[in-house]
Amino acid sequence: MRGILRQLWRYRLWLLAGVLALFIVDAAQLVSPLIVRAAVDDLVLGLEANLPRYALYLVGIAGAVLVFRFLWRLFLFGAGRRIERDLRARLYGHLLTLSPSFYALHPTGDLMAHATNDLEAVRRACGMGVLLGADTVIMTSFALLAMVSISPRLTLQAFVPLPLITLVVLGFGRLIHRRFERVQESFAHLTERVREAVSGIRILRAFAREEGMGRAFEGDNRKFVQLNMALVRVWGVFRPLIGLLAGL
């Protein structure tokens, strides 16, 4: 974890620029309904002459959202990909320094999984994870200020389900973490199976073990799919449940 935090700090300017662009996008999206409300009010009052001005405002906001949304994707996702590149280079350099006894004890497929699937998960955490965290803080702050300005009483009532949502998030978070680890372990085993088959293809053919290896590989793939489906089912329950509790 410390290594990831050091990488995030290394690309702090990229992340800061991405969060700033995200802030502008969120603010613009919250301003748009206010402009529409003002346009409707003027329309009710018979001030149709102001409508073209409001239309220009909305077009300008849409253009700003388009530009800054591209920028936050460039900076946040770009930082995640650069962190992935740096960590993969460090991992490869470290593997070159290890002794043959290390590779005798650790399956090559497991090491390949670390260099591919695990680093991809790190990239998503550093890119999409930072995005979701920053977006949640920004949008929640804006929404809370708007809600309090409209009705403090209704704002308190809206936060009644929050403790229950917190418990659900904590419970599902642990469950998702365990199932995700099983998926990663299964992927490592599957990768090692492929490596064994490719490196020992002559032996398999010499002893006519192709069908047996094929059945074993099919079983590993089936298990990998089952574990992924188990993870997806948890996600499939978690997200609608959070939406349901938030709508209470």
C-alpha positions in Angstrom: 0.0 0.0 0.0 2.8 2.4 0.8 4.3 1.7 -2.6 1.0 2.7 -4.3 0.8 5.8 -2.2 4.3 6.8 -3.2 3.3 6.3 -6.8 0.2 8.5 -6.3 2.4 11.2 -4.7 4.8 11.0 -7.7 2.0 11.8 -10.1 0.2 14.2 -7.7 0.2 17.0 -10.3 -1.6 14.7 -12.8 -4.1 13.7 -10.1 -4.6 17.3 -8.9 -5.2 18.5 -12.5 -7.7 15.7 -13.0 -9.6 16.4 -9.8 -9.7 20.1 -10.7 -11.2 19.3 -14.1 -13.7 16.9 -12.4 -14.7 19.7 -10.0 -15.4 22.0 -12.9 -17.5 19.3 -14.6 -19.5 18.6 -11.5 -20.1 22.3 -10.9 -21.2 22.8 -14.4 -23.7 19.9 -14.2 -25.2 21.4 -11.1 -25.5 24.9 -12.6 -27.4 23.6 -15.6 -30.7 22.9 -13.7 -30.5 26.4 -12.2 -30.3 27.9 -15.6 -33.3 25.8 -16.8 -35.2 26.9 -13.7 -34.5 30.6 -14.5 -35.5 30.1 -18.1 -38.8 28.5 -17.1 -39.5 31.3 -14.6 -38.9 33.9 -17.3 -41.1 31.9 -19.7 -44.0 31.9 -17.2 -43.5 35.7 -16.7 -43.7 36.2 -20.5 -40.0 37.2 -20.9 -39.4 35.1 -24.0 -36.7 37.5 -25.1 -34.3 36.0 -22.5 -34.6 32.5 -23.7 -31.8 32.7 -26.4 -29.4 33.9 -23.7 -30.2 30.9 -21.5 -29.8 28.7 -24.5 -26.3 30.1 -25.1 -25.5 29.5 -21.4 -26.5 25.9 -21.7 -24.5 25.4 -24.9 -21.4 27.0 -23.3 -21.8 24.7 -20.2 -22.1 21.7 -22.4 -19.0 22.7 -24.3 -17.1 23.2 -21.0 -18.3 19.8 -19.7 -17.1 18.2 -22.9 -13.6 19.7 -22.7 -13.0 19.2 -19.0 -14.5 15.7 -19.0 -11.9 14.8 -21.6 -9.2 16.4 -19.4 -10.1 14.5 -16.2 -10.1 11.3 -18.2 -6.7 12.2 -19.6 -5.1 13.1 -16.3 -6.7 10.6 -13.9 -6.7 7.6 -16.2 -3.3 8.7 -17.6 -1.8 8.7 -14.1 -3.2 5.2 -13.5 -1.6 3.9 -16.6 1.7 5.5 -15.9 1.7 4.0 -12.4 0.9 0.6 -13.9 3.8 1.0 -16.3 6.2 2.0 -13.5 5.2 -0.8 -11.2 5.5 -3.4 -14.0 8.9 -2.2 -14.9 10.0 -2.4 -11.2 8.5 -5.8 -10.9 10.3 -7.0 -14.0 13.6 -5.5 -12.8 13.1 -7.2 -9.4 12.4 -10.6 -11.0 15.7 -10.4 -12.9 17.6 -10.1 -9.7 16.1 -13.3 -8.1 17.9 -16.6 -7.9 16.8 -19.8 -9.7 15.7 -21.3 -6.4 13.0 -18.6 -6.1 11.5 -19.7 -9.4 11.7 -23.3 -8.3 9.4 -22.5 -5.3 7.0 -20.0 -6.9 5.0 -21.0 -10.0 5.6 -18.9 -13.1 1.9 -18.6 -13.7 1.5 -16.9 -10.3 4.2 -14.4 -11.2 2.6 -13.8 -14.6 -0.7 -13.1 -12.9 1.0 -10.5 -10.7 2.5 -8.9 -13.7 -0.8 -8.7 -15.6 -4.1 -9.1 -13.7 -2.9 -7.7 -10.4 -1.2 -4.7 -11.9 -4.4 -4.0 -14.0 -6.3 -4.0 -10.7 -3.8 -1.5 -9.3 -4.3 0.7 -12.4 -8.1 0.7 -11.9 -7.7 1.6 -8.3 -5.3 4.5 -9.0 -7.4 5.8 -11.9 -11.1 4.9 -11.4 -10.7 4.7 -7.6 -9.4 8.2 -7.3 -12.1 9.4 -9.7 -14.9 7.8 -7.8 -13.5 9.0 -4.5 -13.1 12.6 -5.6 -16.4 12.6 -7.5 -18.2 11.3 -4.4 -16.7 14.0 -2.1 -17.4 16.8 -4.6 -20.9 15.9 -5.5 -21.9 15.1 -1.9 -20.6 18.5 -0.8 -22.5 20.3 -3.5 -25.6 18.4 -2.9 -25.5 18.8 0.8 -25.1 22.6 0.5 -28.0 22.8 -1.9 -30.2 20.6 0.3 -29.5 22.5 3.5 -30.2 25.8 1.7 -33.6 24.5 0.6 -34.7 22.7 3.8 -32.5 21.6 6.7 -35.3 19.4 8.1 -35.7 17.4 4.9 -31.9 17.2 4.7 -31.8 15.5 8.1 -34.6 13.1 7.1 -32.7 12.2 3.9 -29.7 11.1 6.0 -31.7 8.7 8.1 -30.8 5.7 6.0 -27.1 6.6 6.1 -26.1 4.4 9.1 -27.8 1.4 7.4 -26.1 2.1 4.1 -22.7 2.3 5.9 -23.3 -1.2 7.5 -24.3 -2.6 4.1 -21.2 -1.1 2.4 -18.9 -2.5 5.1 -20.5 -6.0 4.9 -20.5 -6.2 1.2 -17.0 -4.7 1.0 -15.5 -7.6 2.9 -17.5 -10.2 0.9 -16.4 -8.6 -2.4 -12.8 -8.5 -1.3 -12.8 -12.2 -0.4 -14.4 -13.2 -3.7 -12.1 -11.0 -5.7 -9.1 -12.7 -4.0 -10.5 -16.1 -5.1 -10.8 -14.9 -8.6 -7.2 -13.7 -8.6 -6.0 -17.0 -7.2 -7.9 -18.9 -9.8 -6.5 -16.7 -12.6 -3.0 -17.4 -11.3 -3.6 -21.2 -11.3 -5.1 -21.0 -14.8 -2.1 -19.1 -16.1 0.3 -21.7 -14.6 -1.7 -24.4 -16.2 -1.3 -22.8 -19.6 2.4 -22.3 -19.0 2.9 -26.0 -18.1 1.0 -27.1 -21.2 2.9 -24.9 -23.5 6.4 -25.6 -22.1 5.7 -29.4 -21.9 3.8 -29.8 -25.2 6.3 -32.4 -26.5 6.0 -34.5 -23.4 2.2 -34.3 -23.6 2.2 -35.5 -27.2 4.8 -38.2 -26.5 2.6 -39.7 -23.8 -0.7 -38.9 -25.5 -1.9 -36.7 -22.6 -3.5 -34.0 -24.7 -7.0 -34.9 -23.9 -6.3 -35.2 -20.2 -4.6 -31.8 -20.2 -7.5 -30.4 -22.2 -10.0 -31.6 -19.6 -8.0 -30.2 -16.8 -7.7 -26.9 -18.6 -11.5 -26.9 -19.2 -12.1 -27.6 -15.6 -9.9 -24.7 -14.6 -11.7 -22.4 -17.0 -15.1 -23.5 -15.6 -14.0 -22.8 -12.1 -12.6 -19.4 -13.1 -16.0 -18.5 -14.7 -17.9 -19.7 -11.6 -15.8 -17.6 -9.3 -16.3 -14.6 -11.5 -20.0 -15.2 -11.7 -20.1 -15.4 -7.9 -18.4 -12.0 -7.7 -20.7 -10.5 -10.3 -23.7 -11.8 -8.4 -22.6 -10.0 -5.3 -22.1 -6.8 -7.3 -25.5 -7.3 -8.8 -27.1 -7.3 -5.4 -24.9 -4.6 -3.9 -25.6 -1.8 -6.3 -29.4 -2.0 -6.5 -29.5 -2.4 -2.7 -27.6 0.8 -2.2 -29.9 2.6 -4.6 -32.9 1.2 -2.8 -31.7 2.3 0.6 -30.7 5.7 -0.7 -34.2 6.2 -2.0 -35.9 5.4 1.3 
